[in-house]
Amino acid sequence: MGVAGTLLNYVCMDMKEKGIDTLYLITNHTSFYERYGWEFFCMVQGDGEPEITRAYRMYIHRSSI
């Protein structure tokens, strides 16, 4: 696991310790997050944003954290 994966794992563990069991992420970097268990949720478009992008979610209680 590289630096980015280690940081992502740390954030997920921190949220789990705080009682947060589902995380959401908006990104166009698909393969990286899918590699770490994030699931595609839906397409989203922010207020005033011209393009849509992908939203992902992670159920922390099901992950390998």
C-alpha positions as CSV (number, residue, x, y, z in Angstrom):
1,M,0.0,0.0,0.0
2,G,1.4,3.4,-1.0
3,V,1.2,6.7,0.8
4,A,-2.2,7.6,-0.7
5,G,-3.7,4.2,0.2
6,T,-2.3,4.5,3.7
7,L,-3.8,8.0,4.2
8,L,-7.2,6.8,2.9
9,N,-7.1,3.9,5.3
10,Y,-6.3,6.2,8.1
11,V,-9.2,8.5,7.3
12,C,-11.6,5.5,7.1
13,M,-10.4,4.2,10.5
14,D,-10.7,7.6,12.1
15,M,-14.3,7.9,10.9
16,K,-15.1,4.4,12.1
17,E,-13.8,5.3,15.6
18,K,-16.1,8.4,15.6
19,G,-19.1,6.2,14.9
20,I,-19.5,7.1,11.2
21,D,-20.3,4.0,9.2
22,T,-20.8,5.3,5.7
23,L,-18.6,7.7,3.8
24,Y,-19.3,9.5,0.5
25,L,-16.8,10.8,-2.0
26,I,-17.1,12.8,-5.2
27,T,-14.3,12.3,-7.6
28,N,-13.4,11.5,-11.2
29,H,-10.5,9.3,-10.1
30,T,-12.4,6.0,-10.4
31,S,-9.9,3.2,-10.4
32,F,-8.0,4.3,-7.3
33,Y,-11.0,4.4,-5.0
34,E,-12.5,1.2,-6.5
35,R,-9.3,-0.6,-5.7
36,Y,-9.8,0.3,-2.0
37,G,-13.4,-1.0,-1.9
38,W,-15.4,2.2,-2.7
39,E,-18.6,1.5,-4.6
40,F,-20.1,3.7,-7.3
41,F,-23.2,5.4,-5.9
42,C,-24.5,7.8,-8.5
43,M,-23.7,10.7,-10.8
44,V,-23.9,14.2,-9.2
45,Q,-23.6,17.8,-10.2
46,G,-22.8,20.6,-7.8
47,D,-24.6,23.9,-7.7
48,G,-23.1,26.1,-10.5
49,E,-20.9,23.2,-11.7
50,P,-21.1,22.7,-15.5
51,E,-20.2,19.0,-15.5
52,I,-21.4,15.9,-13.6
53,T,-19.1,13.6,-11.8
54,R,-19.1,10.3,-10.0
55,A,-20.1,9.8,-6.3
56,Y,-18.8,6.8,-4.4
57,R,-19.7,5.4,-1.0
58,M,-17.9,3.2,1.5
59,Y,-19.7,1.2,4.2
60,I,-16.9,1.1,6.8
61,H,-18.5,-1.6,8.9
62,R,-18.2,-4.0,5.8
63,S,-14.7,-2.9,4.8
64,S,-11.5,-4.6,5.9
65,I,-10.6,-1.8,8.3
